Amino acid sequence: MPEPYQSVYDGIPGAGPYPRTSRYAGTEIAVHTRPDGTEVRYARHRLLPPLPDGDDTIVHTVTSGERPDLLGRRFYGDPEQWWRIADANPVLDPRELTDEPGRAIGVPETRF
């Protein structure tokens, strides 16, 4: 069974199922065909941008009880924008951003 968004986006070149504020916005949607002929749509790998050099970021010192989603809300007005902060810091797991109070992290100033 095809994904629900398939018919909506198939006729629009470059369109995708993700809103412009999503970390997957602009990511190409690919199709994998299983041996039985079933098509499975997926987002291709998203490459991370280079870490900022500091000119476009502010330094935030993590306090006890902070979480990535709370930082997204605080700095961007949207808790779903935590990924912008995670992308700007050398972490593999977003929870690493806030697991150590006193840690200095970079927060990109760029708004979407």
C-alpha positions as CSV (number, residue, x, y, z in Angstrom):
1,M,0.0,0.0,0.0
2,P,1.5,3.4,-1.0
3,E,2.1,6.1,1.6
4,P,-0.9,8.5,2.0
5,Y,1.0,11.5,0.7
6,Q,2.1,9.8,-2.5
7,S,-0.6,11.1,-4.8
8,V,-0.4,14.6,-3.4
9,Y,3.3,15.1,-4.1
10,D,4.0,12.9,-7.1
11,G,3.0,15.6,-9.6
12,I,4.9,18.4,-8.0
13,P,8.7,18.5,-8.9
14,G,10.8,19.0,-5.8
15,A,7.8,18.8,-3.4
16,G,8.0,16.7,-0.3
17,P,5.9,15.7,2.6
18,Y,7.8,17.8,5.2
19,P,7.1,21.4,6.2
20,R,9.7,24.0,5.5
21,T,10.6,24.1,9.2
22,S,11.4,20.4,9.4
23,R,14.9,19.2,9.4
24,Y,13.9,17.0,6.5
25,A,12.6,19.9,4.4
26,G,14.1,19.6,0.9
27,T,15.3,16.0,1.5
28,E,14.7,13.9,-1.5
29,I,12.0,11.1,-1.1
30,A,13.2,7.9,-2.6
31,V,11.4,4.7,-3.4
32,H,12.6,1.2,-2.6
33,T,10.8,-1.7,-4.3
34,R,10.6,-4.9,-2.3
35,P,10.9,-8.3,-4.1
36,D,7.1,-8.6,-4.0
37,G,6.7,-5.3,-5.9
38,T,5.6,-3.3,-2.9
39,E,7.0,0.3,-3.0
40,V,8.3,1.8,0.2
41,R,9.0,5.5,0.3
42,Y,11.7,7.0,2.5
43,A,13.6,10.1,3.0
44,R,17.2,9.9,1.7
45,H,20.1,10.5,4.0
46,R,20.3,14.1,5.3
47,L,23.8,15.5,5.4
48,L,24.5,17.8,8.3
49,P,25.8,21.3,7.6
50,P,29.3,22.2,8.7
51,L,29.5,23.3,12.4
52,P,29.2,27.1,12.6
53,D,32.4,29.0,13.3
54,G,30.8,31.0,16.1
55,D,29.9,34.1,14.3
56,D,26.3,33.0,13.8
57,T,25.8,31.4,17.2
58,I,25.2,32.5,20.7
59,V,26.7,30.6,23.6
60,H,24.2,29.1,26.0
61,T,25.1,27.5,29.3
62,V,22.9,24.5,30.1
63,T,21.1,24.6,33.4
64,S,19.6,21.7,35.4
65,G,16.2,20.5,34.0
66,E,16.7,21.8,30.4
67,R,15.9,19.6,27.5
68,P,16.5,20.0,23.8
69,D,12.8,20.7,23.1
70,L,12.7,23.4,25.8
71,L,15.7,25.0,24.2
72,G,13.9,24.9,20.8
73,R,10.9,26.7,22.3
74,R,13.1,29.2,24.2
75,F,15.3,30.2,21.2
76,Y,12.9,29.6,18.3
77,G,9.5,29.7,19.7
78,D,8.9,26.1,18.6
79,P,9.9,23.0,20.6
80,E,10.2,21.0,17.4
81,Q,13.2,23.2,16.3
82,W,15.6,21.5,18.8
83,W,17.3,19.9,15.9
84,R,18.8,23.2,14.8
85,I,20.7,23.4,18.1
86,A,21.7,19.7,17.8
87,D,23.0,20.2,14.3
88,A,25.2,23.1,15.5
89,N,26.9,21.1,18.2
90,P,29.2,18.0,17.9
91,V,26.7,15.5,19.5
92,L,25.5,12.1,18.3
93,D,22.5,12.0,20.6
94,P,20.5,15.3,21.1
95,R,20.1,14.4,24.8
96,E,23.9,15.1,25.1
97,L,23.1,18.8,24.6
98,T,21.5,19.1,28.1
99,D,22.6,16.1,30.1
100,E,25.4,18.0,31.8
101,P,24.5,21.3,33.6
102,G,27.2,23.9,33.0
103,R,28.0,22.7,29.5
104,A,28.3,25.5,26.9
105,I,26.5,24.9,23.7
106,G,26.1,26.9,20.5
107,V,22.7,28.1,19.5
108,P,22.4,29.3,15.9
109,E,20.9,32.8,15.6
110,T,19.4,32.2,12.2
111,R,15.7,31.9,12.3
112,F,13.7,30.1,9.7
